[in-house]
Amino acid sequence: MKFKAEIDVMPHEALLDPQGKAVTQAMGTIGLNEIQDVRIGRHIRLYVEAKDETNAKAKVEEACQKMLANAIMESYYFSIQAV
């Protein structure tokens, strides 16, 4: 079976996010002072062949832990659906 995974990787809340801070400040310069505390992350979409959803989740989890996210600085969450 083929599954689609949607993965979001974000910096840990306790860490500074210089890119997010710059965007937050820029919002004020364009008149959007109501927007605050912007955090910038990554969105990853991938497809995986697996015998079932449990196996697909395990493969995506392994990919996140080994390559897609830096556990020291980032957290991630994902969803999977059959396609």
C-alpha positions as CSV (number, residue, x, y, z in Angstrom):
1,M,0.0,0.0,0.0
2,K,1.1,3.6,-0.5
3,F,0.8,6.2,2.2
4,K,1.2,10.0,2.2
5,A,2.9,11.5,5.3
6,E,2.6,15.2,6.1
7,I,5.4,16.2,8.6
8,D,5.8,19.5,10.5
9,V,9.2,20.2,12.1
10,M,9.4,23.2,14.4
11,P,12.1,24.6,16.7
12,H,11.6,23.7,20.4
13,E,9.6,26.3,22.2
14,A,12.4,26.9,24.7
15,L,14.9,27.9,21.9
16,L,15.2,31.2,20.2
17,D,13.9,31.4,16.6
18,P,15.8,34.3,15.0
19,Q,13.9,33.9,11.7
20,G,10.6,33.9,13.5
21,K,11.7,37.0,15.5
22,A,12.6,38.8,12.3
23,V,9.2,38.0,10.8
24,T,7.4,39.1,13.9
25,Q,9.2,42.5,13.8
26,A,8.5,42.9,10.1
27,M,4.8,42.4,10.7
28,G,4.8,45.6,12.7
29,T,6.4,47.5,9.9
30,I,3.6,46.5,7.5
31,G,0.9,47.5,10.0
32,L,0.2,44.0,11.4
33,N,1.0,44.7,15.0
34,E,-1.6,42.2,16.1
35,I,0.6,39.3,14.9
36,Q,3.1,38.2,17.5
37,D,5.4,35.3,18.4
38,V,5.9,34.0,14.9
39,R,7.8,30.6,14.8
40,I,9.3,29.4,11.5
41,G,9.5,25.6,10.8
42,R,9.4,23.2,7.8
43,H,6.7,21.2,6.2
44,I,7.6,17.9,4.6
45,R,5.4,15.7,2.4
46,L,6.6,12.2,1.5
47,Y,5.2,9.0,0.2
48,V,6.0,5.6,1.6
49,E,5.2,2.0,0.5
50,A,4.3,-0.2,3.4
51,K,2.2,-3.3,4.1
52,D,-0.1,-1.3,6.5
53,E,-0.5,2.0,8.3
54,T,1.4,0.8,11.4
55,N,4.4,-0.1,9.3
56,A,4.2,3.2,7.4
57,K,4.1,5.2,10.7
58,A,7.2,3.3,11.9
59,K,9.1,4.2,8.7
60,V,8.1,7.9,8.9
61,E,9.0,8.0,12.6
62,E,12.4,6.5,11.7
63,A,13.0,9.0,8.9
64,C,12.1,11.9,11.3
65,Q,14.5,10.6,14.0
66,K,17.4,9.8,11.7
67,M,17.3,12.6,9.2
68,L,14.3,15.0,9.0
69,A,14.5,16.6,12.5
70,N,17.3,17.4,14.9
71,A,15.9,16.1,18.2
72,I,18.2,18.5,20.2
73,M,16.7,21.6,18.6
74,E,13.4,20.6,16.9
75,S,10.2,18.7,17.6
76,Y,8.0,17.1,14.9
77,Y,4.6,15.7,14.4
78,F,3.1,13.9,11.4
79,S,-0.1,12.5,10.0
80,I,-0.4,9.6,7.6
81,Q,-3.2,8.7,5.1
82,A,-3.5,5.9,2.5
83,V,-3.4,7.1,-1.1
